[in-house]
């Protein structure tokens, strides 16, 4: 994850400092649930490196897979995820839903 967040294209979009990114990753690591996904069939057209993302979402019983990776919005991928009740959303859509749920008082509370 540190490698990905260091990509030039992402660094240009972000105003976060290296320390803020490190803090974010530490927080994410503490909140994360580590799962051991079973192997998944080749599913993601044009980017088989994304197949483990789908396998991890399934193993972790995710409700939502939040991504901007356009390969994961392929109809085949969306239909496959739907069979596991996993919704694929971009960050803006997910944030909007979370804010709507919070405003309505229906957000899950830990």
N, C-alpha and C positions, 0 to 999 in steps of 0.2 A: 504494500500500500504506500509506503514511503516513496518507493520508486515512481509509482503512478502520480502521486501528488507533486512530484518534482518535475514532471513533464513540462517543458517550456510552454506549451499551449495552455496548460492549466495554471501555471504560475502567472502568466500574463493576464488571466481573468481574475485572479485572486489578489486581494490586498492583505492576505494573512502572512504573517512573518513565519520564518522557519520555526521559531519557538511556539507560535500559536498552532502550527500544523502538528508539531510534536505533541503538544498538550491534547489536541483533538484526537490524535491516534491513541494516546494513552487512555483517554476517556472511552474511546470506542472499544479498545481491547478489554477494559474492565466491564463494559456493558454487553459485550458479545457473548453469544453462546456458540461454542465450537462444536461442529457436527462432522461426522465422517460420512460423506455421501457415498452411496453405491455408485458404481459406474453408470453412466447414462449413455444411451445410444447417441450416435452422431445426429444432432438435431438442428443446430444453428447453421443455416446456410451462409456461406461465404466467411464464416469465422468459427471454426470448430474449437478455438481456444475459449469460447464462451460457453461451451457445453457444461463444464464444471460449475458454472454459475447457476445454471438451471438445476443441476444435481444437488448443489448445496441448498438451494431454496426449497427443494422437495424434502431433503433430509431434515432440514430445520423447521419443516411445516410452516413455512412463511405464508402470510396472507398477501403480502405485497413484495414485489421485486422492483425496487426503485433504481432506475437507470436512464441514462440518455443514450446508451448504446443502441443505435438504430437496428443492428442485427437482431436484437432481442424483441423488436416490434414486428418481425416477420410473421405473417399469418400462421404459419406452421408452429412457430414457437408460442404465439399467443394462445392458440387452440390447445396445445400440449399443456401449457401452464394452467389453462382453465380447467382441465381434467383433474388437477390437483387443487383447485380453488385458489390459485395464485394469480393475482392481478398484476400486470406489468404497467407501471406508471413512471412518468418522469418526475423529477424533484419538485417542479412547480405545481403540478397537479396534486401530488401527495401532500405538499405543504398546505395547499388550499383546502383539501379535505380535512386535514388535521385541525386547521383553524376553524373550519365550519363546525366540526364535531365539538371542539372546545367551546365555541360560542353557543352551541346548542346544549352544552352540558352533558354530552354523551361520550366524551373522550374517556378511554380506559385510564384508570388511575392505578399506579403501582401500590 
